[in-house]
Amino acid sequence: MPAEIRLFPCLSDNFGYLIHDPASKATASIDAPEAAPIIKALQHEGWTLTDILITHHHADHVGAVAELKAKYDCRVVAPHDKAVAIADADERVREGDIVQIGTIAARVLETPGHTLEHVSYILDADHALFCADTLFSVGCGRVFEGTYPMMWDSLKKLRALPDATKVYCGHEYTQSNVKFALSVERDNEALEARAVQAARLRAQHLPTVPTTIGEEKQTNVFLRADVPSVAAALGLTGRSAAEVFGELRERKNKA
């Protein structure tokens, strides 16, 4: 049976996600930004939290882990500690590990750069990627602990997934990301269409995710650092894709 996925806002601009297995009734939360919205979503669906799958150690992704674990006695799965220890973890995972949510298999991808231990989870059978702060809709996360080549490698790993893969990211940043991307790729018609779509959705207080890997390949300038026209727009013709990516991220940091 396919996974049931629920998306809802947490904190100021985080997304909360629940993954439910109808066969076993197991339910996992991707990260734990804020307890109250997660509990409300569980109660609305009549689900019980069995698992929390942590992507990285930042407070806006783990802040509610202790409260939820105390309430539901759920399993907490986390990446192996690198720069910062992650509290309350029952199980540690790395590249290629499979986390079972009842009968649903979540495959672990190591996607460092934003933080050193950052992982993403992909439900291959459901073509659903939960990538937190590595890949955003039309953007990517800041590189706090890794290097630009490291983050570029992580983005290439996600870009290589099938085009139909749905992208569930950690934050609602699409409109600001589109504005920046258009400053680099002014003639990208697919990007212009995303700008219109994002404005319409946000005007209705609707989320701009999920997007898809196929859409991101056309519109996300950070995934397009190896496209010659992007390098040319930055005055970096002939430079490596990792260097182009680094310049893009530096400019976005200051935008």
BANU-183549 format. One line per 10 residues: number of its first residue (from 1); their letters; for each residue x, y, z of C-alpha. Coordinates in Angstrom, 3 decimals. Layout:
BEGIN
NUM> a> X:Y:Z  ...
This chain:
BEGIN
1> mpaeirlfpc> 0.000:0.000:0.000  1.300:3.501:-0.758  2.441:5.741:2.060  0.105:8.479:3.258  1.996:11.766:3.565  0.781:14.825:5.434  2.410:18.256:5.246  1.749:21.151:7.648  3.484:24.336:8.842  5.638:24.483:11.960
11> lsdnfgylih> 7.425:27.399:13.635  7.727:30.444:11.345  8.569:28.754:8.034  9.369:25.080:8.704  7.403:22.207:7.226  6.265:19.280:9.338  5.756:15.896:7.676  4.026:12.721:8.760  4.449:9.435:6.875  1.787:6.827:7.647
21> dpaskatasi> 1.754:3.155:6.724  -1.891:2.056:6.315  -0.921:-1.608:6.563  0.800:-1.512:9.961  -0.533:1.836:11.271  3.062:2.973:11.902  3.581:6.728:11.591  6.844:8.635:11.331  7.585:12.317:11.646  10.394:13.706:9.523
31> dapeaapiik> 12.285:15.797:12.073  10.469:17.417:14.989  10.409:21.196:14.567  7.538:21.897:16.975  5.440:19.560:19.109  1.991:21.183:19.008  1.444:21.108:15.206  2.719:17.538:15.009  0.426:16.381:17.809  -2.504:18.244:16.233
41> alqhegwtlt> -1.869:16.572:12.850  -1.639:13.145:14.492  -4.879:13.678:16.393  -6.652:14.951:13.282  -5.730:11.771:11.398  -6.195:9.417:14.343  -2.593:8.253:14.045  -0.032:7.392:16.739  3.586:8.445:16.350  5.908:5.434:16.206
51> dilithhhad> 9.071:6.992:14.757  10.967:10.249:14.314  13.473:10.363:11.449  15.993:13.129:12.077  17.877:14.735:9.193  20.333:16.971:11.098  21.028:18.568:14.438  19.739:22.144:14.029  17.311:23.218:16.742  14.448:23.937:14.347
61> hvgavaelka> 14.563:20.276:13.296  15.080:18.532:16.651  13.522:20.950:19.129  10.475:18.792:19.850  12.136:15.368:19.853  12.302:14.974:23.639  8.668:16.033:24.159  7.344:13.743:21.428  9.450:10.804:22.572  8.168:11.225:26.125
71> kydcrvvaph> 4.555:11.395:24.928  4.561:8.544:22.410  7.565:6.403:23.413  8.545:6.475:19.752  11.797:5.358:18.158  14.191:8.160:17.214  16.415:7.543:14.180  19.276:9.958:13.551  22.425:10.254:11.459  25.753:9.461:13.069
81> dkavaiadad> 27.062:12.424:15.047  29.714:14.549:13.351  30.158:18.149:14.549  27.370:18.070:17.150  25.880:15.229:19.180  22.189:14.529:18.555  20.329:13.709:21.766  17.604:11.106:22.339  18.557:8.917:19.355  17.780:5.205:19.548
91> ervregdivq> 19.248:4.222:16.198  22.001:5.710:13.999  22.008:5.507:10.221  24.313:6.185:7.307  24.343:6.012:3.493  22.340:3.096:2.107  20.699:2.055:5.381  16.992:1.243:5.246  14.639:2.479:7.959  11.355:0.590:8.164
101> igtiaarvle> 8.187:2.535:8.980  5.994:-0.506:9.290  6.054:-1.942:5.773  7.392:1.300:4.248  11.102:1.419:3.464  12.940:4.730:3.823  16.415:4.677:2.268  19.107:6.898:3.778  21.172:9.251:1.620  24.073:11.121:3.171
111> tpghtlehvs> 23.774:14.743:1.994  26.336:16.762:3.972  27.158:20.425:3.469  24.509:22.336:5.394  25.746:20.300:8.368  28.306:17.523:8.330  25.908:14.767:9.373  22.890:15.801:7.278  20.953:12.917:5.743  17.913:12.721:3.491
121> yildadhalf> 15.318:9.955:3.404  13.784:8.604:0.202  10.759:6.374:-0.130  11.660:4.741:-3.429  8.321:2.959:-3.806  6.454:6.247:-3.368  8.957:8.432:-5.268  9.146:10.775:-2.263  12.294:12.544:-1.041  12.563:14.246:2.346
131> cadtlfsvgc> 15.688:16.387:2.049  15.256:18.952:4.860  17.825:21.738:4.395  19.988:20.309:1.616  17.681:20.977:-1.335  14.876:23.519:-1.238  12.244:24.404:-3.792  14.302:26.541:-6.249  17.107:26.743:-3.693  19.456:24.983:-1.315
141> grvfegtypm> 20.570:25.338:2.278  23.373:27.526:3.516  26.699:25.748:3.889  27.394:26.065:7.612  29.696:23.143:8.398  30.744:21.594:5.119  32.413:22.979:2.027  30.984:24.146:-1.272  32.333:21.087:-3.150  30.755:18.858:-0.472
151> mwdslkklra> 27.374:20.551:-0.826  27.585:20.456:-4.623  28.215:16.705:-4.463  25.159:16.289:-2.232  23.007:18.279:-4.647  24.244:16.204:-7.584  23.277:13.043:-5.692  19.729:14.338:-5.293  19.603:15.671:-8.856  20.370:12.167:-10.115
161> lpdatkvycg> 17.112:10.799:-8.675  14.259:10.122:-11.117  12.551:13.267:-12.429  9.195:12.186:-11.000  10.555:12.113:-7.442  8.558:14.469:-5.226  10.707:16.830:-3.184  9.594:17.556:0.387  12.008:20.117:1.824  12.416:21.696:5.252
171> heytqsnvkf> 11.253:25.282:4.731  8.885:27.506:2.768  11.461:29.624:0.925  10.282:29.361:-2.683  9.429:32.992:-3.367  12.741:34.374:-2.078  14.587:31.600:-3.912  12.782:32.396:-7.176  13.679:36.076:-6.847  17.357:35.216:-6.505
181> alsverdnea> 17.334:32.614:-9.284  15.770:35.098:-11.704  18.591:37.546:-10.977  20.945:34.951:-12.496  18.741:33.300:-15.137  16.598:36.170:-16.388  15.478:34.321:-19.528  14.530:31.003:-17.912  10.869:30.593:-18.912  10.305:27.614:-16.630
191> learavqaar> 11.584:29.699:-13.723  9.271:32.561:-14.619  6.374:30.112:-14.560  7.438:28.894:-11.108  7.423:32.503:-9.901  3.827:32.916:-11.014  2.817:29.583:-9.495  4.501:30.340:-6.165  2.869:33.750:-5.912  -0.559:32.225:-6.574
201> lraqhlptvp> -0.116:29.475:-3.995  1.197:31.775:-1.280  -1.610:34.284:-1.911  -3.949:31.413:-1.020  -1.790:30.501:2.030  -0.934:27.176:0.391  2.498:25.498:0.448  4.708:25.588:-2.652  5.903:22.029:-2.019  6.152:19.298:-2.977
211> ttigeekqtn> 7.992:20.063:-6.141  9.742:17.396:-8.245  13.331:16.660:-9.189  12.369:17.265:-12.825  11.032:20.733:-12.028  14.061:21.555:-9.915  16.455:20.564:-12.700  14.781:23.177:-14.907  14.402:25.990:-12.388  16.769:25.585:-9.435
221> vflradvpsv> 19.882:27.571:-10.283  21.879:25.746:-7.589  21.304:22.463:-9.416  22.376:24.178:-12.638  25.878:25.231:-11.599  27.312:23.048:-14.383  25.168:24.719:-17.066  27.484:26.967:-19.171  24.991:29.834:-19.331  24.835:29.994:-15.534
231> aaalgltgrs> 28.608:30.184:-15.264  28.625:32.875:-17.955  26.008:34.925:-16.099  28.345:34.996:-13.100  31.440:35.804:-15.148  32.857:32.349:-14.372  33.026:30.740:-17.811  35.446:27.824:-17.760  35.448:27.462:-13.971  34.446:24.246:-12.219
241> aaevfgelre> 30.837:23.592:-11.297  31.774:23.540:-7.614  33.272:27.026:-7.959  30.168:28.265:-9.757  27.998:26.744:-7.052  30.101:28.428:-4.368  29.674:31.817:-6.023  25.925:31.277:-6.304  25.682:30.398:-2.617  27.819:33.399:-1.615
251> rknka> 25.587:35.724:-3.595  22.444:34.212:-2.119  23.878:34.630:1.361  24.088:38.373:0.713  20.813:38.742:-1.157
